[in-house]
């Protein structure tokens, strides 16, 4: 039996397929104005498989194709612990929010913090800062890694920080030095969230931003501990949803009957 998890996030839709407790396939698509159609497109290669949904659009998915929904907090906790069973803290940085999830010794969610009121410290924030320098996200991270100059971005408001970046560039500062300053400001914000939540190691970093190696390495140095990154960090929420569904024992027959009733 293959179980599917779909994470309908603010910036991307992710799918994870699980069979016998293992991730066997994953898909990622950028969000558009029709997330439902995009999600259905990801599901077309897995007909009749039961689905659990998480993320911002999980309730929309429940109305149309998912049998179960699960919160992002619980989904990322399950996914991160599956990738690293020793995990005690999860840092998830998505397109529009950041989450810190602390687990107890049995792997259950003990407490969490979210930054969902401001884009600062998120994937969207990094995209905006990179665009203000005319760089892709990949080039932005590489530029930051080349710099050794101490330069400070004082504002973490996404709008004011972008103005500050433009101002620094107009004053003649090198793009790589500004890129490093932006990354350091993000690291400071994420480290602050982790410390306020009561960081307990080992720490697992999930979400697409975890692919930024310079950010991960800088955060590791800032915290003084190893930061573990799954092979496919952006699908950990979808993976957690799929694993949760598998544990619940929903059958393909239940999925088919439900789908037939939807017309």
ChimeraX attribute file (.defattr): number of C-alpha atoms within 10 A of each C-alpha:
attribute: neighborCount
match mode: 1-to-1
recipient: residues
	/A:1	12
	/A:2	21
	/A:3	29
	/A:4	30
	/A:5	34
	/A:6	33
	/A:7	34
	/A:8	28
	/A:9	22
	/A:10	18
	/A:11	15
	/A:12	19
	/A:13	25
	/A:14	28
	/A:15	28
	/A:16	29
	/A:17	25
	/A:18	23
	/A:19	15
	/A:20	11
	/A:21	14
	/A:22	15
	/A:23	18
	/A:24	11
	/A:25	12
	/A:26	19
	/A:27	15
	/A:28	17
	/A:29	16
	/A:30	12
	/A:31	17
	/A:32	13
	/A:33	7
	/A:34	8
	/A:35	20
	/A:36	17
	/A:37	11
	/A:38	19
	/A:39	22
	/A:40	13
	/A:41	11
	/A:42	18
	/A:43	21
	/A:44	10
	/A:45	9
	/A:46	13
	/A:47	10
	/A:48	18
	/A:49	20
	/A:50	27
	/A:51	29
	/A:52	29
	/A:53	33
	/A:54	31
	/A:55	23
	/A:56	14
	/A:57	18
	/A:58	21
	/A:59	16
	/A:60	15
	/A:61	25
	/A:62	16
	/A:63	10
	/A:64	13
	/A:65	20
	/A:66	22
	/A:67	18
	/A:68	21
	/A:69	24
	/A:70	23
	/A:71	16
	/A:72	24
	/A:73	23
	/A:74	18
	/A:75	26
	/A:76	30
	/A:77	29
	/A:78	27
	/A:79	25
	/A:80	31
	/A:81	21
	/A:82	19
	/A:83	21
	/A:84	16
	/A:85	12
	/A:86	16
	/A:87	23
	/A:88	25
	/A:89	29
	/A:90	31
	/A:91	30
	/A:92	30
	/A:93	25
	/A:94	23
	/A:95	21
	/A:96	19
	/A:97	21
	/A:98	23
	/A:99	24
	/A:100	29
	/A:101	27
	/A:102	27
	/A:103	21
	/A:104	13
	/A:105	11
	/A:106	9
	/A:107	16
	/A:108	15
	/A:109	18
	/A:110	13
	/A:111	14
	/A:112	19
	/A:113	16
	/A:114	16
	/A:115	18
	/A:116	12
	/A:117	9
	/A:118	14
	/A:119	21
	/A:120	24
	/A:121	27
	/A:122	26
	/A:123	21
	/A:124	20
	/A:125	24
	/A:126	24
	/A:127	15
	/A:128	19
	/A:129	26
	/A:130	23
	/A:131	14
	/A:132	15
	/A:133	18
	/A:134	12
	/A:135	17
	/A:136	15
	/A:137	18
	/A:138	12
	/A:139	14
	/A:140	26
	/A:141	23
	/A:142	17
	/A:143	19
	/A:144	22
	/A:145	19
	/A:146	13
	/A:147	17
	/A:148	10
	/A:149	13
	/A:150	10
	/A:151	16
	/A:152	16
	/A:153	20
	/A:154	12
	/A:155	16
	/A:156	19
	/A:157	14
	/A:158	19
	/A:159	14
	/A:160	13
	/A:161	20
	/A:162	22
	/A:163	15
	/A:164	18
	/A:165	23
	/A:166	16
	/A:167	12
	/A:168	18
	/A:169	16
	/A:170	10
	/A:171	9
	/A:172	8
	/A:173	14
	/A:174	15
	/A:175	21
	/A:176	21
	/A:177	21
	/A:178	28
	/A:179	27
	/A:180	27
	/A:181	21
	/A:182	29
	/A:183	26
	/A:184	22
	/A:185	19
	/A:186	21
	/A:187	22
	/A:188	18
	/A:189	16
	/A:190	23
	/A:191	18
	/A:192	14
	/A:193	20
	/A:194	23
	/A:195	12
	/A:196	12
	/A:197	17
	/A:198	15
	/A:199	21
	/A:200	16
	/A:201	17
	/A:202	16
	/A:203	25
	/A:204	26
	/A:205	24
	/A:206	28
	/A:207	24
	/A:208	19
	/A:209	22
	/A:210	25
	/A:211	19
	/A:212	15
	/A:213	15
	/A:214	20
	/A:215	20
	/A:216	20
	/A:217	14
	/A:218	17
	/A:219	21
	/A:220	17
	/A:221	13
	/A:222	13
	/A:223	16
	/A:224	9
	/A:225	12
	/A:226	15
	/A:227	20
	/A:228	22
	/A:229	20
	/A:230	19
	/A:231	12
	/A:232	15
	/A:233	24
	/A:234	27
	/A:235	27
	/A:236	32
	/A:237	35
	/A:238	33
	/A:239	36
	/A:240	34
	/A:241	37
	/A:242	36
	/A:243	27
	/A:244	22
	/A:245	24
	/A:246	23
	/A:247	11
	/A:248	10
	/A:249	10
	/A:250	18
	/A:251	16
	/A:252	17
	/A:253	12
	/A:254	14
	/A:255	18
	/A:256	15
	/A:257	11
	/A:258	16
	/A:259	15
	/A:260	9
	/A:261	7
	/A:262	10
	/A:263	5
